[in-house]
Amino acid sequence: MTTTSTTAPVPWLANSSASTTAAGASSGQSILGKDDFFKLLIAQLEYQDPLEPMDNTEFISQMANFSSLEQMNNLNNSFGQLSADFNYYMVNNFALQQTTGMANMIGQEVSYQNPDSVDEEGNLVEDILSGTISSVLMLDGIPFFMINDQIVALNGVLEIKQPDPTVED
């Protein structure tokens, strides 16, 4: 019968498990990484009984576990990057769709709040103007209309007027 002696003290393991337990208590879980795995493997090899060395199948099993840990770590990193790429695409795609939809408004007659109408305290005063949307422009990633040489936000447009069918272009 083969038995492995584990009575030799492993000083770094005692410190590591105490700090891992303390960290685990504050975060609700303990996390061991590949560095911890290698430290444990080296300690096992260092403190093993020379007359009864570690079984080859046990060593291979531990290396397979390490390989699995490394692959899961790589997969986790890949999913993180995929998530970041997807979020970037969705934000930019939404801005593009919003801008494309707003571009369809070019040539429309609208009523809008005059963005230049403010009182002495800087508050917006109701001043409704009419005009034709001449272009759509992006400022800091936000689309705006150009109406009568004024930059107007989407929420500044109050009414979109139905084109007069009797007027031909």
N, C-alpha and C positions, 0 to 999 in steps of 0.2 A: 504494500500500500504506500502510495507516495503522498507526502504532505508537504506543503510549502510553509516555511517558517516566516511569520510576519511579526515577530516579537521585537525586532530592532526598531528603535525610535526613528521617526521621519520628521525632523524639526520643521521643515517648511510646510509639511502637510498639516500639522497642528495649527500653525499660524494661518495658513490659507483657509482651512475649514472654518476657523473662528471668524475670519473677516468675511468669508462667503456667507456664513450664517447671519452675521450682523447685517450685511448688505441685503441678504434675502429677507430678513425680518422687516427692513424698512421698505423694500420694494414688493414684498409678497412672494418672491421666488428667488432661487439661487441659480446662477448661470455659470456653467463651466465651459471654457473654450478649448481650442486646440493646444494652447500653451499649457493649460492645466493638465490636459491629457498627457502631453509629452513629459511634464514634470513627474507625474504619477508613474509613467512607464519607466523613466530613468531611475526613479527611487526603487521601483520593484526590481530592476536589474541590479542596482547598486547593493541593495540589502538582501538579495536572495541567498539562500544557503548554497555554497559552492558544491556541496556534495549532492544536493538535490536541486539542480537548476530548474528554471521555468520550463514547462512543457511546451514543445514547439507549436502544438495546436492552439494552446492558450495564447501564445505570442502572436500567432497569425490571426486569431480571433480578435485580439486587441487592435492589431493593425487594420483589420477590416472595419472595426468600429470607428477608428480614427478616419479612415477613408470615407466612411458614411457621414461622419460629422463634417468633414471638409466639404463634401458635395452638398450637404444641406446648407452649409454656410454660403457656398457659392450660389446655390439656388435662391436663397433668401436675398442676397445682394442683387441678383438678376431681377427678381420680382420687385425689389425696391426701385431699381432703375426703370423697369417697365412702367411702374406706377407713376413715377415722376414724368416720364416721356408722355404717357397717356394724359395726365393732367395738363401738361404744357400744350399738347395737341388740342384738347377740349377747349381750353381757354382761348387759344388763338383761333380755333375753328368758329367758336361762338362770336368772337369779334368780327371775323370775316363774314359770317352769315348776317350779322347785324348791319355791317357796312354795306353788304350787297343788297339787303332789303331796303336800306336807306337810299342807296343809289337809284333804286326804282322810283324814288320820289322826285328825282330831278325833273324840273319842268312843271311840277304841281303848284297850283295857286293855294296859298295857306294864309291863315291868320295866326299871328304869333305875338308873344309878349316881347316888347322891346327890351333887350338886355341892357341897354344904356340908360333906362329910366330909373333913376334913384333919387331919393330925397337927401336932405342935408346930413342925415344920420347914416346914410348908406343903405337904407332899406329900399327894396324894389317897389316902384310905384306902378300901378296898373296903367299900362300904355299899350294898347293893342294895335298892331299894324298889320297890313296885308302885303304880300309879295309873292314872288315866284322863287322856288328853290333852284339855285343856279349850280350848286355843287355840294359834294359831301367831302369833308376833310377829317383827318384823324389828328387829335391833339392828345399826347400822352396816352395813346391807345384807346381813346374814347372818340367815337364818331360825332361830328357836329354838322349842321346844315349851314350853308352860306346863302343868306336871303338878303337882298337889297344891300349887298356889301357889308352885312353884319353876320357875325358868327352866332348861331342860335343852337342851343342844346335841344335834344329831342323833346325833353319835357317842356320846352318853351313854345312848342307848336301847339296851338289850341284847337285849330280846325283845319281840315283838309277840304278844300272846296271842290265840288264836282265840276269838271270842265264843262263849259258851255258848248252844247252840240252844234249850235248855229255858227260858231266861229271856227273857220278852217285855218290850218297852219299854212 
